[in-house]
Structures are given as C-alpha cells and as structure tokens.
Amino acid sequence: QAVRGQEYMRLYRLMVPEADEETLYQDANLNLAEYGALFERQLLHSEGLAEKGEEALSKHEERRLQLLEDALAIGKLAQRQVLVKQKVEARGEERRRQQL
C-alpha cells in the first residue's frame, strides 16, 4: 500500500510540479478560462485562422497548456474545447464568406 502511494506521488509530480501545484488548485474557473484562451490560440494557429497580434504559443505557454490538460478534470476540458472549437469554426466560416 505504501509503495502504491509513493508511486502515485512520483507520477503525480511528473504531471504536476510542486511549483505549479498552488496555481492549479486555487481557482478552477480561472484555470479553465486560461486553458480556453491558450487552446483557442493554439487552434487558431493550427487552422491558419490567427490574425495579426494573435501570437503563437510560446514554449512556456505550451508547457502550461499541457499542465492544465494533465491536471484539470477531463469533462471540464472537453466542454471548454467544444466551446472553443465552435468559436474557431465560426471565425473560419466568416473568413470564407468574406473571401467570396
């Protein structure tokens, strides 16, 4: 049992460094909003829909996005992803209409 607990903590620390733990568990809504903003920027760039001033994610932001994905509840992440994807798809549709 003790070995399992130690292994759990070792794996947990790989996903959530101690330095980041405090910021992750203070405000879930704030973390989800941060995740949504980072995910949106990543998706806009991957879809070629980013506009001037919408910078690609920095290495630090990519690591933060991964940390949030690892640490936050999958159901909440999925909800946020759906909202972001709908927003990005709407931008893509608007851009296609403007090009006609």
Disulfide bonds with the S-S distance in Angstrom:
none
